[in-house]
Amino acid sequence: MAIAPQMVTANRLSDGAVVYYTEAKSWSENFVDGAVWPDKDSADGALVASEDAVKARLVVGPYLFDVAVTEAGLKPIGARERIRADHKPTFEPDQGSWTGPIAE
C-alpha cells in the first residue's frame, strides 16, 4: 500500500509558531516552503534529521503529516494540518468568550 507524500512540521520553541522542515534542513513558517517527502523511507529520514533541531532546542514535537499534490499546489490532508497551515485561530475573538472577565 502506497502512502501519501508527507511533510515534517513542528513548533518553534522560542514563540510556538508552526514551522515546516525544508529541503535545506532549516525551518520555515510558510507551508509552501516545506519539503515534500514522496515515500516512507525519505519521510522517516527527514523526521530523524529534524530531531537535530529538537536537540538544539529550536523546535519541539516534530511529526510527519500527509499532503496531497494537486493542480493548485500542495494541500494538507487533515483538518488539523489545514488549520496549522493557515495560521488562523479556530475561534472568532470578536464573538466573545466564556473565559472573558465577569461583569460586576
C-alpha positions in Angstrom: 0.0 0.0 0.0 1.5 3.4 -1.0 1.5 6.2 1.4 0.6 9.8 0.6 3.5 12.2 0.2 4.5 13.7 3.6 6.0 16.8 5.2 7.5 17.4 8.6 6.1 20.0 10.9 6.9 21.2 14.5 6.5 24.2 16.7 9.3 26.7 17.1 10.4 26.7 20.7 11.0 30.4 21.1 7.5 31.5 20.2 5.4 28.4 19.5 5.0 29.3 15.7 4.1 26.4 13.4 7.1 25.6 11.2 7.9 23.3 8.3 11.1 21.4 7.6 12.7 22.4 4.3 15.0 20.6 1.9 17.8 22.8 3.2 17.3 21.3 6.6 16.0 24.5 8.1 12.6 25.6 9.3 10.1 27.9 7.7 6.8 29.4 8.9 5.4 29.1 5.3 3.7 25.8 4.4 4.8 26.2 0.7 8.5 26.2 1.8 8.3 22.8 3.4 9.9 19.8 1.7 7.7 17.0 0.4 8.9 13.5 1.0 7.4 11.2 -1.5 7.9 7.8 0.2 8.1 6.3 3.6 11.9 5.9 3.7 12.6 9.6 2.7 9.9 10.8 5.1 11.2 8.8 8.0 14.7 10.0 7.2 13.6 13.6 7.3 11.8 13.1 10.6 15.0 11.6 12.1 17.1 14.5 10.7 14.6 17.0 12.2 15.5 15.8 15.6 18.8 17.7 15.4 16.7 20.9 15.8 15.0 19.4 18.9 18.4 18.7 20.4 19.4 22.2 19.6 16.2 23.5 21.3 15.0 25.2 18.2 11.7 23.2 17.7 9.5 20.9 19.7 7.3 17.9 18.7 8.2 17.3 15.0 6.0 14.8 13.2 5.0 13.7 9.7 1.7 14.6 8.1 0.1 13.7 4.8 -0.2 16.1 1.9 -2.0 16.0 -1.4 -0.3 17.2 -4.6 -3.0 19.0 -6.7 -3.0 21.2 -9.8 -3.3 24.2 -7.4 -0.3 23.0 -5.4 0.3 21.2 -2.1 -2.6 20.8 0.3 -2.6 19.4 3.8 -4.9 16.5 4.0 -6.1 16.6 7.6 -8.2 19.3 9.3 -5.6 19.9 12.0 -2.9 20.5 9.4 -5.1 22.8 7.3 -5.7 24.9 10.4 -2.0 24.9 11.2 -1.0 25.8 7.6 -3.5 28.7 7.5 -2.1 30.2 10.8 -5.6 31.2 11.8 -7.4 30.8 15.1 -10.1 28.2 15.4 -12.5 30.7 17.0 -13.6 34.3 16.4 -12.2 36.6 19.1 -14.9 39.3 18.4 -17.7 36.8 19.2 -16.9 36.9 23.0 -15.6 34.1 25.1 -16.7 32.2 28.1 -13.3 32.7 29.5 -13.6 36.5 29.5 -13.9 38.7 32.6 -17.1 38.5 34.6 -19.0 41.8 34.7 -19.6 43.1 38.2 
